[in-house]
Amino acid sequence: MLKQKFILCVLPLWEVAIALISSFSKFLLKLLLLTIHII
């Protein structure tokens, strides 16, 4: 029972973490492209 509650608590956090990582990687990619253009 406790394990199910733990999973239910962690799943939304996991989805948020994945969303943050994907948006951050896109941001880094744009930054990298800008840096290449400047150089």
C-alpha positions in Angstrom: 0.0 0.0 0.0 2.8 2.4 0.9 4.6 1.5 -2.3 1.6 2.5 -4.4 1.4 5.9 -2.6 5.1 6.4 -3.2 4.7 5.7 -6.9 1.7 8.0 -7.2 3.8 10.8 -5.5 6.9 10.3 -7.6 5.2 9.9 -11.1 4.1 13.6 -11.4 7.5 14.8 -10.2 9.2 12.5 -12.8 7.1 14.0 -15.6 7.9 17.5 -14.4 11.6 16.6 -14.3 11.5 15.2 -17.8 9.7 18.4 -19.1 12.3 20.6 -17.4 15.2 18.6 -18.8 13.8 18.7 -22.4 13.1 22.4 -22.3 16.5 23.1 -20.8 18.2 21.0 -23.5 16.4 22.9 -26.2 17.6 26.2 -24.5 21.1 24.9 -24.5 20.9 23.9 -28.1 19.7 27.4 -29.1 22.5 28.9 -27.0 25.0 26.7 -28.7 23.7 27.7 -32.2 23.9 31.3 -31.2 27.5 30.9 -30.0 28.5 29.2 -33.3 26.9 32.0 -35.3 28.8 34.7 -33.2 32.1 32.8 -33.7 
